[in-house]
Each structure stands twice: as C-alpha cells, then as structure tokens.
Amino acid sequence: MQGGIILNLHVRTNSGKFEICSYAKETNTLKIKVKSKPENNAANLELLKNLSRIFNSDVKILKGFKSRNKTVAVEGSAESLQKLLSSKF
C-alpha cells in the first residue's frame, strides 16, 4: 500500500441494511452495520464491497477476519480520505 489510511471497524452483522453509524476520529474507528450474516465470509464481502464504493478505492482487511473488530487498509491519499470521513460525520 503506497498511501492511505488504516481504520478500525466495529461491525454488527445481520442488520436491516448496510449503514455506517459513527466515526470516532480520536481512535480512527467506524461503527458499521451490515445486512449479511457472518457465515461463509458473506459479511466481510459485503463490508469490502460497500467500503470500496464509498471510498472509491481498494479496501483490504488486515486483521479480524472472524471478529467483529477489524482493521482495514484503505488505499488513496490519506488527506482526502480523512477529509471524506470528516465531512460525512
């Protein structure tokens, strides 16, 4: 990864819709709800697909494949990604 940011995620599965609930700038943590159940990697795939669309960039899970708490890398300019996060929350 050339540039980008590392985000901590707290993911709640089996929700009614995909939704980013909150962003804590101090801890760089997003709280996210996903529709999929945590079976057959469905929740991770939904998470990556939606975050890639929102950030318009590649997103990779670094830690927490089988956990609610995940660490992801978002590629791109760190300044523009932080600005995007700050503008949405």
SVG drawing of the C-alpha trace seen along z (x, -y; Angstrom):
<svg xmlns="http://www.w3.org/2000/svg" viewBox="-34 -18 38 39">
<polyline fill="none" stroke="black" stroke-width="0.4" points="0.0,0.0 1.6,-3.3 -0.7,-5.8 -3.9,-5.6 -5.2,-5.1 -5.7,-2.3 -9.2,-2.2 -10.5,-0.2 -14.0,1.2 -16.6,2.5 -19.1,4.5 -22.6,5.5 -23.9,8.3 -27.5,9.4 -28.8,5.8 -31.6,4.4 -29.3,2.5 -25.7,1.5 -25.0,-1.6 -22.0,-3.5 -23.3,-4.5 -20.5,-6.6 -16.9,-7.6 -14.6,-8.4 -11.7,-10.5 -9.6,-10.0 -9.5,-6.2 -10.0,-6.2 -12.9,-3.8 -16.0,-3.3 -19.1,-1.5 -20.8,0.3 -23.9,2.4 -24.1,5.0 -27.1,7.0 -25.3,10.3 -24.9,13.0 -21.3,13.9 -21.4,17.1 -19.4,18.2 -17.5,14.8 -20.7,13.0 -20.4,10.2 -16.8,9.5 -17.5,9.5 -20.5,7.0 -18.3,4.8 -15.4,4.7 -17.8,4.1 -19.6,1.2 -16.5,-0.5 -14.7,-0.3 -17.7,-2.0 -17.9,-4.7 -14.2,-5.5 -13.9,-4.9 -10.7,-2.9 -9.3,0.5 -10.1,1.8 -8.4,4.8 -8.9,6.5 -5.7,6.7 -6.9,8.2 -10.1,9.6 -11.4,11.8 -13.5,13.8 -14.1,11.0 -16.5,8.0 -13.5,5.8 -11.5,5.5 -8.5,3.4 -8.7,2.4 -6.4,0.5 -8.0,-2.0 -5.7,-3.0 -5.5,-6.5 -4.5,-9.9 -4.6,-10.0 -5.6,-13.6 -8.5,-13.2 -9.7,-10.0 -9.6,-11.8 -11.5,-14.8 -14.2,-12.4 -14.6,-10.8 -14.8,-14.1 -17.3,-15.5 -19.7,-12.5 -19.6,-12.5"/>
</svg>
